[in-house]
Protein backbone atom coordinates (compact mmCIF):
# COMPACT_ATOMS: atom_id res chain seq x y z
CA UNK A 1 0.00 0.00 0.00
CA UNK A 2 1.07 3.58 -0.61
CA UNK A 3 -0.34 6.28 1.62
CA UNK A 4 -0.11 9.99 0.93
CA UNK A 5 -1.43 12.61 3.34
CA UNK A 6 -3.18 9.94 5.40
CA UNK A 7 -4.97 8.35 2.42
CA UNK A 8 -4.23 5.07 0.59
CA UNK A 9 -3.47 6.10 -3.00
CA UNK A 10 -1.99 2.93 -4.45
CA UNK A 11 -2.07 -0.82 -3.96
CA UNK A 12 0.81 -2.80 -5.46
CA UNK A 13 1.21 -6.52 -6.04
CA UNK A 14 4.63 -8.09 -6.56
CA UNK A 15 3.38 -11.68 -6.66
CA UNK A 16 3.93 -14.55 -4.30
CA UNK A 17 0.45 -14.60 -2.79
CA UNK A 18 -1.88 -17.56 -2.82
CA UNK A 19 -4.15 -17.40 -4.58
CA UNK A 20 -2.47 -15.04 -7.05
CA UNK A 21 -4.02 -11.58 -7.34
CA UNK A 22 -5.69 -10.89 -10.69
CA UNK A 23 -7.43 -7.87 -12.15
CA UNK A 24 -11.05 -8.07 -13.29
CA UNK A 25 -9.61 -8.87 -16.75
CA UNK A 26 -7.72 -11.85 -15.23
CA UNK A 27 -4.15 -10.56 -15.61
CA UNK A 28 -1.53 -9.99 -12.94
CA UNK A 29 2.02 -10.84 -11.93
CA UNK A 30 3.20 -13.67 -14.18
CA UNK A 31 0.96 -12.67 -17.11
CA UNK A 32 2.61 -11.90 -20.43
CA UNK A 33 2.83 -8.57 -22.19
CA UNK A 34 0.52 -9.99 -24.87
CA UNK A 35 -2.09 -10.98 -22.27
CA UNK A 36 -2.11 -7.45 -20.83
CA UNK A 37 -2.41 -5.92 -24.29
CA UNK A 38 -5.33 -8.24 -25.11
CA UNK A 39 -7.10 -7.44 -21.83
CA UNK A 40 -6.73 -3.64 -21.90
CA UNK A 41 -7.27 -1.15 -24.71
CA UNK A 42 -5.48 2.19 -25.04
CA UNK A 43 -2.40 1.21 -23.04
CA UNK A 44 0.39 3.73 -22.64
CA UNK A 45 3.81 2.10 -22.98
CA UNK A 46 6.87 3.70 -21.41
CA UNK A 47 10.44 2.50 -20.87
CA UNK A 48 11.20 1.03 -17.45
CA UNK A 49 13.12 3.41 -15.19
CA UNK A 50 15.64 0.84 -13.91
CA UNK A 51 15.64 -2.16 -16.23
CA UNK A 52 17.02 -1.95 -19.78
CA UNK A 53 14.83 -2.37 -22.87
CA UNK A 54 12.83 -4.25 -23.77
CA UNK A 55 11.57 -3.90 -20.15
CA UNK A 56 8.72 -1.38 -19.98
CA UNK A 57 5.54 -0.35 -18.21
CA UNK A 58 2.00 -0.46 -19.54
CA UNK A 59 -0.57 1.92 -18.06
CA UNK A 60 -4.32 1.66 -18.47
CA UNK A 61 -6.35 4.61 -17.16
CA UNK A 62 -9.97 4.05 -16.11
CA UNK A 63 -10.26 7.81 -15.55
CA UNK A 64 -7.43 9.61 -17.40
CA UNK A 65 -4.67 10.68 -14.98
CA UNK A 66 -6.96 10.00 -12.01
CA UNK A 67 -7.27 6.24 -11.58
CA UNK A 68 -5.84 3.25 -13.33
CA UNK A 69 -3.50 0.29 -13.38
CA UNK A 70 0.20 0.11 -14.28
CA UNK A 71 1.95 -3.13 -15.20
CA UNK A 72 5.73 -3.49 -14.93
CA UNK A 73 6.97 -5.85 -17.66
CA UNK A 74 10.49 -7.33 -17.54
CA UNK A 75 12.91 -8.03 -20.39
CA UNK A 76 11.31 -11.45 -20.96
CA UNK A 77 7.87 -9.89 -21.50
CA UNK A 78 6.42 -11.03 -18.15
CA UNK A 79 4.57 -8.83 -15.65
CA UNK A 80 6.57 -8.48 -12.43
CA UNK A 81 4.39 -5.94 -10.59
CA UNK A 82 0.93 -4.40 -10.80
CA UNK A 83 0.02 -1.02 -9.29
CA UNK A 84 -3.59 0.19 -8.99
CA UNK A 85 -4.79 3.54 -7.71
CA UNK A 86 -4.69 7.22 -8.49
CA UNK A 87 -1.92 9.09 -10.30
CA UNK A 88 0.51 7.68 -7.70
CA UNK A 89 0.69 4.55 -9.87
CA UNK A 90 3.18 6.55 -11.96
CA UNK A 91 5.59 7.03 -9.04
CA UNK A 92 8.58 4.75 -9.55
CA UNK A 93 9.54 4.40 -5.91
CA UNK A 94 7.20 3.25 -3.20
CA UNK A 95 6.87 4.95 0.14
CA UNK A 96 8.89 4.13 3.21
JOUR-V406487 format. One record per residue. SS is DSSP state (alpha for helix, beta for strand, coil for the rest). PSI is psi in degrees with one decimal (NA if undefined). D_CENTER is the distance of its C-alpha to the mean C-alpha in whole Angstrom. Layout:
BEGIN
ss:psi:d_center
SS:PSI:D_CENTER
SS:PSI:D_CENTER
END
This chain:
BEGIN
ss:psi:d_center
coil:144.9:13
beta:130.7:14
beta:138.1:17
beta:126.8:18
coil:43.3:22
coil:14.1:22
beta:134.4:19
beta:122.3:16
beta:-15.4:14
beta:142.2:10
beta:129.4:10
beta:144.7:7
beta:127.6:8
coil:13.1:9
coil:179.3:12
coil:-11.9:15
coil:156.1:16
coil:122.7:19
coil:160.3:18
coil:145.5:15
coil:134.8:12
coil:150.4:11
coil:174.6:10
coil:-23.8:14
coil:9.8:13
coil:38.1:13
coil:155.6:10
coil:-162.2:8
coil:130.6:9
coil:-17.3:12
coil:161.3:11
beta:161.8:13
alpha:-44.8:11
alpha:-38.7:14
alpha:-40.1:13
alpha:-45.1:10
alpha:-32.5:13
alpha:-36.6:15
alpha:-28.9:13
coil:133.6:12
coil:160.6:14
coil:40.8:14
coil:145.2:11
beta:119.7:11
beta:133.7:11
beta:152.8:12
beta:150.1:13
coil:144.0:11
coil:-35.3:13
coil:-29.2:15
coil:143.0:15
coil:157.1:17
coil:144.3:17
coil:13.5:16
coil:143.7:13
beta:175.1:10
beta:151.5:7
beta:123.5:7
beta:131.6:7
beta:117.9:9
beta:129.8:11
beta:-35.9:13
beta:113.6:15
coil:124.0:15
coil:18.0:14
coil:-43.8:14
beta:143.3:12
beta:-163.6:9
beta:137.5:5
beta:131.3:3
beta:128.3:3
beta:125.6:5
beta:127.2:8
coil:-177.1:12
coil:-24.9:15
coil:0.1:16
coil:24.5:13
beta:138.2:12
beta:126.7:8
beta:-15.6:8
beta:150.4:6
beta:131.4:3
beta:128.1:4
beta:138.9:6
beta:-151.2:10
coil:-158.4:12
alpha:-10.8:12
alpha:-10.9:11
alpha:-19.2:7
alpha:-13.4:9
coil:129.6:11
coil:-44.8:11
coil:152.9:13
coil:-170.9:13
coil:156.7:16
coil:NA:19
END
